[in-house]
Amino acid sequence: MFLRIQHLSRYTYAQPVAFAPHALYLRPRETPRQRLHEFSLSISPAPRRVATSDAGDNALEWAYFEPGAMFTELEFRTESLVETLDSNPFDFFLSPSALNFPFAYTPAERHVLAPSLLLPDGSDPAQLNTWLASHFATPPTDTVSYLTALNTAVRSALSYNRREEPGIQSPAQTLALGTGTCRDYAVFFIALCRHLGLAARFVSGYVYDPPTATIPNPLPPDLHAWAEVYLPGAGWRGLDPTRAIFCDDAYVPLAHAALAESVNPIQGNFVGGAGVASNLHTSLTLTRL
């Protein structure tokens, strides 16, 4: 599938402010299952830009603004042409040792996967055990069916809530509230996977969601979040607990991390007078070509 993605983020401020360096995770990932044919990023006011990669090998761009210069607006505009190739999300082979769950990672795998096996902050193993006993008491034994059922159980147990405020709920908060956004679903699913011994990481990106016969007017496009689980032989495979599916070619990942908050697409601060009011306007279109 070819997707044209146009994304605008515009911050406006009630008084002139200066900008600290900004870290940007806005470039779609390039993998064997996703090709990036075109990408452009424009920033206003124009900063000094440095393209690099982070510790997780994500594409990271730094924007350094003129020290002391004051502005009332900051705008990031990207346009991408992405080819997604994962039309069949189950087109993979598992290592024989991982066909059924539970399975064990090799020592070499565990060494690399260690950050993705640590429980997220705000996780209570006893609470997770209680949740699993209540919502996932008799899971399948083959690994793919097991993950499918766990993904579905999370979707069924929680109520989706669109939240504009920044930040991610801890797994304990999501359990207490019984509701959350896609990023909260993803972190809760990751906590369950890691508690069960499955390496899992957070993914930020886009999802193409065209109108259908049953949903003629879907929610406006927005950034999305989901999880990836490492399966021996198959590598990192995407699962979206908000929709209870394995991720297919409608998903466009930008960045991944063991720590969810570390790959927010736009990260940075401003310096101004006390209590300066700010406003964010976003516009996102995904067009299938």
C-alpha positions in Angstrom: 0.0 0.0 0.0 1.3 3.5 -0.9 0.3 6.2 1.6 0.8 10.0 1.3 1.1 11.5 4.8 0.9 15.2 5.5 1.3 16.3 9.1 1.2 19.8 10.6 1.8 20.7 14.2 1.6 24.4 15.0 2.2 25.9 18.5 1.2 29.5 19.2 2.0 31.5 22.3 0.3 34.5 23.8 3.7 36.3 24.3 7.0 35.9 22.6 9.1 33.0 23.8 12.5 31.4 23.1 12.8 27.7 22.2 15.1 25.1 23.8 16.4 22.4 21.5 13.7 20.0 20.2 14.0 16.3 19.5 11.9 15.1 16.6 10.7 11.6 15.8 8.8 12.4 12.7 10.5 10.4 10.0 8.7 7.1 9.2 10.8 4.0 10.0 12.6 2.2 7.1 12.4 -1.6 7.5 12.0 -4.7 5.4 8.3 -4.2 5.8 8.1 -0.5 5.1 9.8 1.7 2.5 10.1 5.4 2.7 10.1 6.9 -0.8 9.9 10.6 0.0 10.2 12.6 3.2 10.4 16.4 3.8 10.4 18.3 7.0 10.0 22.1 7.3 10.3 24.0 10.5 9.4 27.6 11.2 11.2 29.6 12.6 14.2 27.9 10.8 16.6 26.2 13.3 20.0 24.6 12.9 19.1 21.0 12.2 21.1 17.8 12.9 19.9 14.4 11.7 21.1 11.5 13.7 19.8 8.3 15.3 19.0 7.5 18.9 20.1 4.5 21.1 17.3 2.4 19.6 18.3 3.2 16.0 15.3 5.4 15.4 15.7 8.3 13.0 16.1 11.4 15.3 16.4 15.0 14.2 17.5 17.8 16.5 16.4 21.4 16.0 18.5 24.1 17.6 17.0 27.5 17.6 18.8 30.8 17.7 19.6 31.6 21.4 17.7 34.5 22.7 15.5 34.9 19.7 11.8 35.3 20.6 8.8 34.1 18.6 5.0 33.6 19.0 4.7 30.6 16.8 6.5 27.3 16.1 5.5 25.1 13.2 6.5 21.6 12.1 5.3 20.3 8.8 6.1 16.9 7.3 5.2 15.1 4.1 5.9 11.5 3.4 5.4 8.9 0.8 5.4 5.5 2.4 5.0 2.0 0.9 3.8 -0.5 3.5 4.3 -4.2 2.7 2.8 -6.1 5.7 -0.5 -6.9 4.0 -0.6 -10.3 5.7 0.5 -9.7 9.3 0.8 -13.5 9.9 3.3 -14.0 7.0 6.1 -15.2 9.3 7.7 -18.3 10.7 8.4 -18.9 14.4 11.4 -20.8 15.7 10.3 -24.3 16.7 11.1 -23.4 20.3 8.6 -20.6 20.2 5.6 -22.3 18.6 3.9 -22.7 22.0 3.8 -20.4 25.0 5.4 -20.2 27.4 8.8 -20.3 25.7 12.2 -19.1 26.7 14.5 -16.6 24.9 18.1 -17.7 24.3 20.7 -16.0 26.6 21.8 -13.9 23.6 18.3 -12.8 23.0 17.7 -12.0 26.6 20.8 -9.9 26.7 19.6 -7.7 23.9 16.0 -7.7 24.9 16.6 -6.9 28.6 15.1 -3.3 28.5 12.0 -4.7 26.9 11.5 -7.3 29.6 11.4 -4.8 32.5 8.0 -3.9 33.9 7.0 -0.3 33.2 6.9 2.1 36.1 3.6 1.9 37.9 3.1 -1.8 37.3 2.0 -4.0 40.2 2.7 -7.7 39.6 -0.1 -8.8 42.0 -2.6 -6.6 40.2 -1.5 -8.0 36.8 -1.9 -11.5 38.2 -5.4 -10.7 39.4 -6.3 -9.2 36.0 -5.0 -12.2 34.1 -6.9 -14.6 36.4 -10.1 -12.7 35.8 -9.8 -11.9 32.1 -7.4 -14.4 30.7 -7.9 -17.6 32.8 -7.8 -20.2 30.0 -5.6 -18.9 27.2 -4.6 -20.9 24.1 -1.3 -22.7 24.0 0.1 -21.9 20.6 1.9 -18.6 20.6 0.1 -16.7 17.9 -3.3 -17.6 19.3 -2.1 -16.7 22.8 -1.1 -13.2 21.8 -4.3 -12.8 19.7 -6.4 -13.7 22.7 -4.4 -11.5 25.1 -4.7 -8.5 22.7 -8.5 -9.1 22.5 -8.8 -9.4 26.3 -7.2 -6.0 26.8 -9.5 -4.5 24.2 -12.6 -6.1 25.8 -11.7 -5.1 29.3 -11.0 -1.4 28.7 -13.1 1.5 27.5 -11.4 3.9 24.9 -11.2 7.5 25.9 -9.7 10.2 23.6 -7.6 12.4 25.8 -5.8 15.5 24.6 -3.6 16.0 27.6 0.0 14.9 27.3 1.4 12.0 29.3 0.7 8.3 29.6 -1.2 6.5 32.4 0.7 3.9 34.3 -0.7 0.3 34.1 -2.0 0.7 37.6 -3.9 3.9 36.7 -5.3 2.2 33.6 -6.5 -0.7 35.7 -8.1 1.6 38.3 -9.8 3.7 35.7 -10.8 1.0 33.3 -10.3 3.4 30.4 -7.5 5.1 28.4 -6.2 6.3 25.1 -4.3 4.2 22.5 -1.0 5.0 24.3 -2.4 3.8 27.6 -3.7 0.6 26.1 -0.3 0.0 24.6 1.6 0.5 27.8 -0.9 -1.7 29.7 -0.5 -4.5 27.1 3.2 -4.1 27.3 3.1 -4.5 31.1 1.1 -7.8 30.7 3.5 -9.1 28.1 6.6 -8.4 30.1 4.9 -9.8 33.3 4.4 -13.0 31.3 8.0 -13.1 30.0 7.4 -11.7 26.6 9.7 -8.8 25.3 7.5 -5.9 24.3 8.1 -2.3 23.3 6.1 0.8 22.5 5.6 2.2 19.0 4.5 5.6 17.9 3.2 6.2 14.4 0.1 6.5 12.1 -2.7 4.2 11.1 -4.7 4.5 7.9 -8.4 4.4 8.8 -10.6 5.0 5.7 -14.4 5.2 5.9 -16.3 1.9 5.7 -19.9 0.9 5.2 -20.3 0.5 9.0 -18.1 3.5 10.0 -18.7 6.2 7.3 -17.1 9.0 9.4 -14.2 7.6 11.4 -12.4 9.9 14.0 -10.1 12.5 12.4 -6.6 11.1 11.8 -4.2 11.4 14.7 -1.0 9.9 15.9 -1.5 6.4 17.1 0.4 4.1 19.5 0.6 0.3 19.7 3.0 -2.4 20.8 5.6 -4.8 19.3 6.4 -8.2 20.7 9.6 -10.0 19.9 9.0 -13.6 18.6 12.0 -15.8 17.9 12.2 -16.4 14.2 9.6 -13.7 13.3 11.3 -10.7 14.9 9.3 -7.8 16.3 5.6 -8.1 15.4 3.1 -5.3 15.9 -0.1 -5.8 17.9 -2.7 -3.0 18.5 -4.7 -3.6 21.7 -6.9 -0.6 20.9 -8.2 -2.5 17.9 -7.4 -6.1 19.0 -5.5 -7.0 15.8 -2.0 -7.8 14.6 -0.7 -4.7 12.8 -0.9 -4.9 9.0 0.0 -2.5 6.1 -2.4 0.2 7.4 0.2 0.9 10.2 3.1 3.3 9.6 5.6 3.3 12.6 7.7 6.3 13.3 9.7 5.2 16.3 9.9 2.4 18.9 11.3 2.3 22.5 11.3 0.2 25.6 10.3 3.4 27.5 7.1 4.8 26.0 7.6 8.4 26.9 11.0 8.6 25.1 9.7 8.6 21.6 7.1 11.3 21.7 7.1 12.7 18.1 7.9 16.3 19.2 9.9 16.9 22.4 11.1 20.3 23.6 10.5 23.3 25.8 10.1 27.0 25.6 11.3 29.9 27.8 9.0 32.9 28.4 7.2 34.9 31.1 5.4 33.1 33.9 2.1 31.5 32.8 2.5 32.1 29.1 -0.6 30.6 27.4 0.0 28.3 24.5 -2.1 26.5 22.0 -1.6 23.5 19.7 -3.2 23.1 16.3 -2.7 19.9 14.3 -3.7 18.7 10.9 -3.1 15.2 9.5 -4.1 13.6 6.3 -3.4 10.0 5.1 -4.2 9.4 1.5 -4.0 6.0 -0.2 -2.5 6.3 -3.7 
